């Protein structure tokens, strides 16, 4: 199986949909992976247990999604064969600056922050 990491900003979050009589469920989100000059929206599907991981996603979230690329072949009643590709997400990491917050304060922050600093520097000559 081929695995990829999709990084970008959530552009669209669909509702969880159910298909067929066997209760197959799918949740689709679209991740904008473009460089700002060119759009590159990538639809990512979540199925089975991975749906629970994707339901908290919201438009605007910056994410990194580990996914598998799956292909399948289908032949219609007219005899024409078509191929489909799907990207199935299985792991999500929201990108935020606060994710790596430690329980212990960073000692360097005490040295650099001065609540009484009015922004004016005095000449030290």
N, C-alpha and C positions, 0 to 999 in steps of 0.2 A: 504494500500500500504506500502511496505517496503522501507525505506530510508537508504542510506549509504553515507559516505564521503570517496571519493577516493583521496589519497594523494600520490604524487610522481612526477616524471619527464616525460614530454611529450617525447615519443619515436617515434611516427608517427602521421602525420596529413594528412588525406585523403582530397580529394576535395569534395565539396558538390555534392551529386548525387541525381538524380531525377528518380523515379520509377513509372511505370504505367501511365494510361491515366489521372488519377485525379491529377497529379502533386505532389505526395508525395515526400518530400525532406528529406534527411538524411545526416548528417555530422559526420564522425567517427574519433575519435582520440584514440591513445593507450597510456596509462599511465603506466610507469614502477614503480611498487610499491614494488619491491623486497628489500631485506635487504643488497644487495651488494654481498652476497654469492650465493643467489639463485634468478634467474629472476622470475618475476611475472607480465608479461604484462597484463593489463586489458583494453579491448576495451570498450569505452564509446561512446554512440550515442547521438547526439543532433538532435532534430526534431522540427518542427514548429518554434515558436518564439525563442527558445533556440539556433537555428543555428546562429543567429546574435551575440550571446555571445561567441560562440566558434571559429568564423572565425579569430580572432586575435591571436590564439594560434600558437606557433612555437616549433619545436623540441628543446628540452633543457630547456623549461620553467618549473619551479617548480610550481605545482598547487595543489589546494585543490578543488575538485569538489563535490558538493552536487548532489546526483542522486537518482533515484527511480529504484528499481529492479522489472521488470515485467516478468511474465511468460505467455506462451501461449501454447495451445495444437493444434496439427495439425494431421489430419488423411489423409494419402495418398490414392490414387486410389486403392492401393493394400490392403487397410484395416489396415495397420500398423500405429499405433499412435505414434507420437513423441512429445517431449516437448522441448521448446526453452526458453532460458532466455536472457533478454536484460537489459542493464544498461543504463538508459536514464538520461543524465545530464541536470540540469536546472539552476545551479548557479556555477560560477567559481570565484575563488580567486587566483590570482597569488601570490606566496610566494616570497617576496623580502624584503630586509632590508630597502628599501627606501619607502615602502608603508605607514609606520607609521610616515612619516615626518610631523612635525608640522610647522606652519607658524612662530612660535616663536622659537628662538634659545634655545637650552638646555644650561642653565647657567653653568652646570658642565663642558662643553667642554672648556670654557674660562679658567678654573682653571688648566686643565691638559695638554693643548697644549702650547708648547714653541717653536716658530719658530727659535729661536737662539740657541737651545740646540744642541750641537755637539755630544751628546751621551756619553761624558766623565763626570763622576761625580768627584767632588772634595771632599777630605776628610774633614769632618767638625769637627776636633778635636781641 
